[in-house]
Structure formats: structure tokens, C-alpha cells
Amino acid sequence: MENFTKLVWTAPTTFEDGSPIEESIEYEVGQKVNEEFVPIYTLVGDLQPDGQYEAPLVELELGKGDQEIALRSFVKSRPDSKSAWSDSVTFTMTGIPMPPVDLQVR
């Protein structure tokens, strides 16, 4: 089973009206609960030249087991103007490893 460690995405480059985004964008992470996404964390973003972003999953404090999350974006200066949720991703958090065994001093 793969041990997932980070979210990776491409930033939007335009507003819904087609005008270019030239301001700082932030991202809200939503976790699927009862068939809808509930905001659980805000990721601060700075404009990146290549448009690629990543964030460590550990910041989200997700429990172990199956997860489904999505992102939505908003302009930092207008936090009430949020985009629709992105397509979601599903994955399994593997949780905490078992402790070492057969510890000895030789």
C-alpha cells in the first residue's frame, strides 16, 4: 500500500469571467462527509511561475483509513468568493506503523 505524503495540483490562471488571476490565491481543502465536502483546512498559496503547487498531507491531520478530499480556490483579499470544488481524489491513509520488535542489546 502506498504511503501518500502530499497533495499536488495546478493552480487556476483565470477567473470564471476569463480575466487573468494576478493576485495571491489560497485553497480550501474539503473532506467528504455525508455526500458533501466540508472545509477542514486552508492552504496559503503564492503565485508560482510554473503553476504547480504541493502541500504536505500531514498538515490536514486526517485519520487513518479511506479519505476523499477536494480543493477550492479563492483570492486572498476576497475569502468569500470561493470557486466550486475541484474533482475529488480518494486514497487510504495508512496510519501509524507498528512498533519495532525483537529489540536487543548485544
C-alpha positions as CSV (number, residue, x, y, z in Angstrom):
1,M,0.0,0.0,0.0
2,E,1.4,3.4,-0.9
3,N,2.2,5.9,1.8
4,F,0.8,9.2,0.5
5,T,2.6,12.3,1.7
6,K,1.4,15.3,-0.2
7,L,-1.3,17.0,-2.3
8,V,-0.2,18.2,-5.8
9,W,-2.3,20.4,-8.1
10,T,-2.2,23.0,-10.8
11,A,-3.4,26.5,-9.9
12,P,-6.2,28.2,-11.9
13,T,-4.9,31.0,-14.1
14,T,-8.2,32.9,-14.8
15,F,-11.4,33.9,-13.0
16,E,-14.7,32.5,-14.2
17,D,-15.1,35.5,-16.5
18,G,-11.8,34.7,-18.3
19,S,-9.8,37.6,-16.8
20,P,-6.3,36.6,-15.6
21,I,-5.6,36.0,-11.9
22,E,-2.8,38.3,-10.8
23,E,-3.4,38.1,-7.0
24,S,-2.5,35.6,-4.3
25,I,-4.8,32.6,-4.3
26,E,-5.5,30.4,-1.3
27,Y,-7.0,27.0,-1.3
28,E,-9.6,25.4,1.0
29,V,-9.4,21.6,1.5
30,G,-12.7,19.8,1.8
31,Q,-13.3,16.4,3.2
32,K,-16.3,14.4,2.0
33,V,-18.8,13.8,4.9
34,N,-22.3,12.5,4.2
35,E,-22.0,13.1,0.4
36,E,-20.8,16.7,0.6
37,F,-17.5,18.4,1.1
38,V,-16.8,20.1,4.5
39,P,-14.0,22.6,4.7
40,I,-11.2,21.3,7.0
41,Y,-8.1,23.4,6.2
42,T,-6.9,26.4,4.3
43,L,-3.7,26.2,2.4
44,V,-1.8,29.5,1.8
45,G,-0.6,29.9,-1.8
46,D,1.7,32.3,-3.5
47,L,1.7,32.6,-7.3
48,Q,4.2,30.0,-8.6
49,P,5.8,30.6,-12.0
50,D,5.0,27.0,-13.2
51,G,1.5,27.0,-11.7
52,Q,2.3,23.8,-9.7
53,Y,1.5,23.6,-6.0
54,E,2.0,21.0,-3.4
55,A,1.2,20.7,0.3
56,P,2.1,18.0,2.9
57,L,-0.9,15.8,3.9
58,V,0.3,15.8,7.5
59,E,-1.0,19.4,7.9
60,L,-4.5,18.1,7.3
61,E,-4.5,15.8,10.3
62,L,-6.6,13.2,8.5
63,G,-7.3,10.0,10.3
64,K,-6.2,6.6,9.0
65,G,-8.4,4.8,6.6
66,D,-10.2,5.8,3.4
67,Q,-10.4,9.5,2.6
68,E,-12.0,11.7,-0.2
69,I,-10.9,15.3,-0.5
70,A,-11.2,18.2,-2.9
71,L,-9.9,21.7,-3.2
72,R,-11.5,25.1,-4.0
73,S,-9.7,28.3,-4.6
74,F,-10.3,31.9,-3.6
75,V,-8.5,35.2,-3.8
76,K,-6.8,36.0,-0.5
77,S,-8.2,39.5,-0.4
78,R,-11.8,38.2,-1.1
79,P,-12.2,35.0,1.0
80,D,-16.0,34.9,0.5
81,S,-15.6,34.4,-3.3
82,K,-14.8,30.7,-3.4
83,S,-14.7,28.6,-6.5
84,A,-16.6,25.3,-6.9
85,W,-14.9,22.2,-5.5
86,S,-12.4,20.5,-7.8
87,D,-12.7,16.9,-8.8
88,S,-12.1,14.8,-5.7
89,V,-9.3,12.3,-5.0
90,T,-9.7,9.2,-3.0
91,F,-6.9,7.5,-1.1
92,T,-6.2,5.5,2.0
93,M,-4.1,6.9,4.9
94,T,-2.1,4.0,6.3
95,G,-1.9,5.4,9.8
96,I,0.8,4.7,12.3
97,P,3.3,1.9,11.8
98,M,3.6,-1.0,14.3
99,P,6.4,-0.6,16.8
100,P,9.8,-2.3,16.2
101,V,10.1,-5.9,17.5
102,D,12.9,-8.0,18.9
103,L,14.8,-5.1,20.4
104,Q,18.1,-6.3,21.9
105,V,21.4,-5.1,23.2
106,R,24.4,-7.1,22.1
